[in-house]
Amino acid sequence: MASDETRRLLRHPEAPKRATLLELLLDVIYVAALALLSMRLAAEATWTAAAEVVVLLMAVWWIWSITALLTDFYNPEEPKIQVIVAWAMLGSVVMTASIPLAFSALGWLFAGMYVAIHLVRGIVLIAVLRRHQAQIRAARFLCWFGLSGTLWLAGAFLPASARLALWGIALVIDYVGGALRYPTPWLGRVPLDQYDKASEHLGERYQQFVILALGDIILVPLLLSGRSGPNAGRMGILLLAFVTMLLLWQIYVYRAGALLQVAINRRPRRATRWAPYTHLCMVAGIVSTATGFELLAGQSRAEAGPGLVAVVVGGPTLFLVGRTVFEYELFGKFSWSRLVWLVVLVGTAPAFLPLTPVAVAGFTGAVLLGVALSDTARSNGWRRPGRRPTPS
């Protein structure tokens, strides 16, 4: 039998839904991580650099997602759980600091801390959850991260190209293991009813992260404007970045900010399992969008070119794809208006190559405005008498 002290480690159904201050402090570290990732891609806008940034982003995102799930399943007010969160914070700080050299001199540090965060969390949980069934859950996670951890550590000592491949395989193990509910010999899978225990707290955590991530879009243009002094060109780019950020907020938060919380109330199982993957797509879109505006603010070129068009157009495209798939998986409802706008955005991208960079960003912003207006019109249509309301 588990002791009362052990049972207190689990989140009570009636516990407060708000995020703790320690969780919000954790998010601040990831704002810095996303900024470094976008700056890294802006410094070298190539396909190889993009692949490296994707791998680093997926690693950083998986730590945040598992930690968010941790504080939703366990009681974040308990000191032992707070120690685990604080450890994740410390490890995330080290990983963030090593991002610029993760595929060169500091690969061992990035991979070592990624593995250490997951393994230490699992070991501590197994130790404190004595004779409680949740101990088996922690053991499953630990086994899978131990498997992927060997590839992370091995890849850290290989050349950059081999490192990229091995870390990519390790991430496939991490993400597929989560999707399959961590099937483990003799322990089985995580029971589906454990996903039903997700609370509105988890929805709030994802919403908070996306809001903070959106700030990365205007971070570098704002810093460059403050450092070099405002002029018409810099102020125009800053204004365009602000409008883009606001439109993405409109698409996600104004009509979709409560989407995950609504989904958790209705179908917690699907919401919990799909949120990490679809939100990764949206966060990747935000990082790409931020990279585009960093290139706009830091360079002066007559024509956009393929690299800039890829990040400026690809960012909103990824965001809209993630948002649309998430809604469909949760409610079986597909937004045809967003599909039309996606076709317009991607289909006309080749024509952007000879345009000025600002023109490309301006057209992308106009497409996002069309998406936001279409969502609003669709939502108002569902409010008419005789129509059943549905999330937009």
FENCOR-V227992 format. One record per backbone hydrogen bond with DSSP energy under -1.0 kcal/mol. CO is the residue of the C=O (numbers start at 1). NH is the residue of the N-H. E is the energy in kcal/mol with one decimal. If there is no record, write none. Layout:
CO:NH:E / CO:NH:E
This chain:
3:7:-2.2 / 4:8:-1.7 / 6:9:-1.3 / 7:10:-1.4 / 9:75:-3.4 / 12:15:-2.2 / 20:24:-1.8 / 21:25:-2.1 / 22:26:-1.8 / 23:27:-1.6 / 24:28:-1.2 / 26:30:-1.0 / 27:31:-1.5 / 28:32:-1.4 / 29:33:-1.8 / 30:34:-2.5 / 31:35:-2.0 / 32:36:-2.3 / 33:37:-2.1 / 34:38:-2.4 / 35:39:-2.2 / 36:40:-2.2 / 37:41:-2.1 / 38:42:-2.2 / 39:43:-1.7 / 44:46:-2.1 / 46:50:-2.4 / 47:51:-2.3 / 48:52:-2.2 / 49:53:-2.4 / 50:54:-2.3 / 51:55:-2.1 / 52:56:-2.3 / 53:57:-2.9 / 54:58:-2.7 / 55:59:-1.9 / 56:60:-2.5 / 57:61:-3.1 / 58:62:-2.0 / 59:63:-1.6 / 60:64:-1.9 / 61:65:-2.9 / 62:66:-2.4 / 63:67:-2.2 / 64:68:-2.6 / 65:69:-2.3 / 66:70:-2.2 / 67:71:-2.3 / 69:73:-2.0 / 70:74:-3.0 / 73:11:-2.1 / 75:78:-1.6 / 78:82:-2.3 / 79:83:-2.1 / 80:84:-1.4 / 81:85:-2.2 / 82:86:-2.8 / 83:87:-2.2 / 84:88:-2.1 / 85:89:-2.2 / 86:90:-2.4 / 87:91:-2.7 / 88:92:-2.2 / 89:93:-2.2 / 90:94:-2.0 / 91:95:-2.5 / 92:96:-2.8 / 93:97:-2.3 / 94:98:-1.4 / 96:99:-1.1 / 99:102:-1.5 / 101:104:-1.7 / 101:106:-2.2 / 106:110:-2.1 / 107:111:-2.6 / 108:112:-2.1 / 109:113:-2.1 / 110:114:-2.0 / 111:115:-2.5 / 112:116:-2.4 / 113:117:-2.5 / 114:118:-1.5 / 115:119:-2.7 / 116:120:-2.5 / 117:121:-1.7 / 118:122:-2.1 / 119:123:-2.7 / 120:124:-2.6 / 121:125:-2.3 / 122:126:-2.3 / 123:127:-1.9 / 124:128:-2.3 / 125:129:-2.3 / 128:130:-1.1 / 129:132:-1.6 / 132:135:-2.1 / 133:136:-1.2 / 134:138:-2.0 / 135:139:-1.9 / 136:140:-2.1 / 137:141:-1.9 / 138:142:-2.3 / 139:143:-2.3 / 140:144:-2.0 / 141:145:-2.4 / 142:146:-2.1 / 143:147:-1.7 / 144:148:-2.3 / 145:149:-1.9 / 146:150:-1.0 / 148:152:-2.0 / 149:153:-2.5 / 150:154:-2.2 / 151:155:-2.6 / 152:156:-1.2 / 154:157:-1.3 / 155:158:-1.7 / 159:163:-3.0 / 160:164:-2.4 / 161:165:-1.7 / 162:166:-2.6 / 163:167:-2.7 / 164:168:-1.8 / 165:169:-2.0 / 166:170:-2.2 / 167:171:-2.2 / 168:172:-1.9 / 169:173:-2.0 / 170:174:-2.1 / 171:175:-3.1 / 172:176:-2.8 / 173:177:-2.2 / 174:178:-1.7 / 175:179:-2.1 / 176:180:-2.2 / 177:182:-3.5 / 178:181:-1.1 / 181:190:-2.7 / 184:187:-1.6 / 184:188:-2.5 / 188:184:-1.6 / 191:194:-1.4 / 192:195:-1.2 / 195:198:-1.3 / 199:202:-1.3 / 200:204:-2.3 / 201:205:-2.0 / 202:206:-1.9 / 203:207:-2.0 / 204:208:-2.6 / 205:209:-2.0 / 206:210:-2.3 / 207:211:-2.0 / 208:212:-2.3 / 209:213:-2.7 / 210:214:-2.1 / 213:216:-1.8 / 214:217:-1.6 / 218:222:-2.0 / 219:223:-2.3 / 220:224:-3.0 / 221:225:-1.9 / 222:226:-2.1 / 223:227:-2.3 / 224:228:-2.5 / 225:229:-1.2 / 231:235:-2.6 / 232:236:-2.0 / 233:237:-2.1 / 234:238:-2.6 / 235:239:-2.4 / 236:240:-2.2 / 237:241:-2.6 / 238:242:-2.3 / 239:243:-2.4 / 240:244:-2.3 / 241:245:-2.5 / 242:246:-2.5 / 243:247:-2.4 / 244:248:-2.4 / 245:249:-2.2 / 246:250:-2.4 / 247:251:-2.5 / 248:252:-2.5 / 249:253:-3.0 / 249:254:-1.4 / 250:255:-1.3 / 253:257:-2.0 / 256:259:-1.7 / 258:262:-3.0 / 259:263:-2.7 / 260:264:-2.5 / 261:265:-1.7 / 262:266:-2.0 / 263:267:-4.0 / 267:271:-2.1 / 268:272:-2.4 / 269:273:-1.6 / 270:274:-2.2 / 271:275:-2.0 / 274:278:-2.2 / 275:279:-2.3 / 276:280:-1.1 / 277:281:-1.4 / 278:282:-1.7 / 279:283:-2.9 / 280:284:-2.7 / 281:285:-1.7 / 282:286:-1.8 / 283:287:-2.4 / 284:288:-2.4 / 285:289:-2.4 / 286:290:-2.7 / 287:291:-2.2 / 288:292:-2.1 / 289:293:-1.8 / 290:294:-2.0 / 291:295:-2.3 / 292:296:-2.1 / 293:297:-2.4 / 294:298:-2.0 / 295:299:-1.4 / 305:309:-2.0 / 306:310:-2.3 / 307:311:-1.6 / 308:312:-2.7 / 309:313:-2.6 / 310:314:-1.8 / 311:315:-1.6 / 313:317:-1.6 / 314:318:-2.6 / 315:319:-2.2 / 316:320:-2.6 / 317:321:-2.4 / 318:322:-2.6 / 319:323:-2.3 / 320:324:-2.5 / 321:325:-2.7 / 322:326:-2.1 / 323:327:-1.8 / 324:328:-2.2 / 325:329:-2.8 / 326:330:-1.7 / 327:331:-2.5 / 328:332:-2.6 / 335:339:-1.4 / 336:340:-2.2 / 337:341:-2.0 / 338:342:-2.5 / 339:343:-2.3 / 340:344:-2.1 / 341:345:-2.6 / 342:346:-2.9 / 343:347:-2.6 / 344:348:-1.4 / 348:351:-1.0 / 349:352:-2.1 / 352:355:-1.6 / 353:305:-1.7 / 355:304:-2.6 / 356:360:-1.8 / 357:361:-2.3 / 358:362:-2.5 / 359:363:-2.4 / 360:364:-2.3 / 361:365:-2.3 / 362:366:-1.9 / 363:367:-2.0 / 364:368:-2.1 / 365:369:-2.1 / 366:370:-2.0 / 367:371:-2.2 / 368:372:-2.5 / 369:373:-2.5 / 370:374:-2.3 / 371:375:-2.6 / 372:376:-2.1 / 373:377:-2.5 / 374:378:-2.6 / 375:379:-2.5 / 376:380:-2.4 / 377:381:-1.9 / 378:382:-1.5 / 381:384:-1.1 / 384:387:-2.1
